[in-house]
Amino acid sequence: MNIAIIGYGYWGPNLVRNFSAVANCKVKYVIDARTERLETVKKAYPNIEVNVLADLAMADTSVDALVIATPVFAHYALAKQALSSGKHVLIEKPMTATVAEAEELIELAKRNNLLLMVDHTFLYTGAIKKMKELIDANDLGGIQYFDSTRINLGLFQPDVNVLWDLAPHDISILLYLINSKPYSVNATGISHTNNGIENIAYLTVNYTNGFIAHFSCSWTSPVKLRTLLVGGDKKMVVFNDLEPSEKIRVYDTGYNFRTDEEKKRLLVDYRTGDVFIPKLEMKEALLGMANDFITCIQTKGVPVSNAELGLEVIKILEAAQQSIKQNGKEIKL
């Protein structure tokens, strides 16, 4: 299966390396508007054809699929052209700049019987797969909350705010782990630059069953944090992506409420138990994603990081943007 990768910036080299390692897959083209980036490709991969024009790969009937790793503003036009040319498409996150664009691409892919997929790489990590396993096995009990912190110093993006840049990772994880759809969102954010693009933002995703999810994103933190906390009524699990090996800790910790009938007070009984560090699959997540894309094209299967999940991420981001502009107003999904 021949593929073309459009965009050889920050993530492009990782995509070329991993797709080159997939069985029955060949990276035929790398496309980038910057000739100096193409020179880098030629030195590392002499057998890959390079060009500044995406149209070359679109018109080549031997190319089965396109991988789009450009800035988000270019995703829609390139994906639409590729799907219209009969190519399967993998798009980097976030899928598109608007819900309407994402819905149109999904409909086009269905109409042309093609696979459209979004690269939410974290869904293929051993840590997130283990969290899914724990939740589905009811090891944590009833899930009550999801708390995400993704902060660091930079990189300030010129075209999207901090939520669109950082939150897609953790929103996709939320949607993957929790088997129910959110009801609404509230978001607040602030820009400390003259371009009006928020560099600090807080997002709350509300559910009708009492479950709640919260996201904290910043480009202006002096420290880098990448943590997730999922709380159940039996146990809680903490994911720290900056840990080199012990990325997940399961806490046998909880609480119970009771009422002192005589004094009409609410009392809390706390329970603190063992901390368990599960063994995780150590395969490279991006290779798992690449294999999923190629396999699902061949088998007509549904990938873990499918287009419908990518659309739900965009719905939350678009509603969050509306909420920020309306000073945190609740926006229904």
Secondary structure, DSSP 4 states (H G I P E B T S, - for coil): -EEEEE--SSSHHHHHHHHTTSTT-EEEEEE-S-HHHHHHHHHH-TTSEEES-HHHHHH-TT--EEEE-S-GGGHHHHHHHHHHTT-EEEEESS--SSHHHHHHHHHHHHHTT--EEEE-GGGGSHHHHHHHHHHHTTSS-SEEEEEEEEEEE-PPPSSS-HHHHHHHHHHHHHHHH--S---EEEEEEE--STT---SEEEEEEE-TTS-EEEEEEESEEEEEEEEEEEEESS-EEEEETTSSS--EEEEEEEEEEEEETTTTEEEEEEEEEEEE------S-HHHHHHHHHHHHHHHT---TTBHHHHHHHHHHHHHHHHHHHTTT--EE-
